[in-house]
């Protein structure tokens, strides 16, 4: 073998060894090894998998109103499981669970999934959504299932803006204005039929507001 050919073989071998070394380093620093988590929280315990879990608050930090917990719940088992509770670590904040369209329990079917949040889906609502929740922080949640038991996950607290707007909570309800009932003898609003605003007599027929021709009266012939 010529010296030039020998040098080429040695160079190629060194390149292969270098690539192998880099591959080994990459495997040792994988996302799993470094515990790099995706932007949206996900975890699995037994047959249950939680994915894209978020806590969504009102769009304005100063706005009072409910918050919601959203995401997908998968059941890889052979029997249905009920989601019985969700609690927030370190906070005494109730979470109201409701099935699709606000009725019944949240049951995750065997081999199926349930969506939390969004129109006509199952819901997990925190009526007092601003108690101890700050946008941008991470909140530890615990989901309680009928068979699997407790499944813990850490989720981001985000306002109902941009992508999260359609999944967010409904706006805080404004106080209802009392619709004052009219008292007998109270003055009625002035109108063309009642320019003085005088109270209407019981049983009186409202005056017609149209033209004589519209009210069935014959107009006098023009001269």
Rosetta blueprint (number, residue, H / E / L):
1 X L
2 X L
3 X H
4 X H
5 X H
6 X H
7 X H
8 X H
9 X H
10 X H
11 X H
12 X H
13 X H
14 X H
15 X H
16 X H
17 X H
18 X H
19 X H
20 X H
21 X H
22 X H
23 X H
24 X H
25 X H
26 X H
27 X H
28 X H
29 X L
30 X L
31 X H
32 X H
33 X H
34 X H
35 X L
36 X L
37 X L
38 X L
39 X L
40 X L
41 X E
42 X E
43 X E
44 X E
45 X E
46 X L
47 X L
48 X E
49 X E
50 X E
51 X E
52 X E
53 X E
54 X E
55 X E
56 X E
57 X E
58 X L
59 X L
60 X L
61 X L
62 X L
63 X L
64 X L
65 X L
66 X L
67 X E
68 X E
69 X E
70 X E
71 X E
72 X E
73 X E
74 X E
75 X E
76 X L
77 X L
78 X L
79 X L
80 X L
81 X E
82 X E
83 X E
84 X E
85 X E
86 X E
87 X E
88 X E
89 X L
90 X L
91 X L
92 X L
93 X L
94 X L
95 X L
96 X E
97 X E
98 X E
99 X L
100 X H
101 X H
102 X H
103 X L
104 X L
105 X L
106 X E
107 X E
108 X E
109 X L
110 X L
111 X L
112 X L
113 X E
114 X E
115 X E
116 X E
117 X L
118 X L
119 X L
120 X L
121 X L
122 X E
123 X E
124 X E
125 X E
126 X E
127 X L
128 X L
129 X L
130 X L
131 X L
132 X L
133 X L
134 X L
135 X L
136 X L
137 X L
138 X E
139 X E
140 X E
141 X E
142 X E
143 X E
144 X E
145 X E
146 X L
147 X L
148 X L
149 X E
150 X E
151 X E
152 X E
153 X E
154 X E
155 X E
156 X E
157 X E
158 X E
159 X E
160 X L
161 X L
162 X H
163 X H
164 X H
165 X H
166 X H
167 X H
168 X L
169 X L
170 X L
171 X L
172 X L
173 X L
174 X L
175 X L
176 X L
177 X L
178 X L
179 X L
180 X L
181 X L
182 X L
183 X L
184 X L
185 X L
186 X L
187 X L
188 X L
189 X L
190 X L
191 X E
192 X L
193 X L
194 X E
195 X L
196 X L
197 X L
198 X L
199 X L
200 X L
201 X L
202 X L
203 X L
204 X L
205 X L
206 X L
207 X L
208 X L
209 X L
210 X L
211 X L
212 X L
213 X L
214 X L
215 X L
216 X L
217 X L
218 X L
219 X L
220 X L
221 X L
222 X L
223 X L
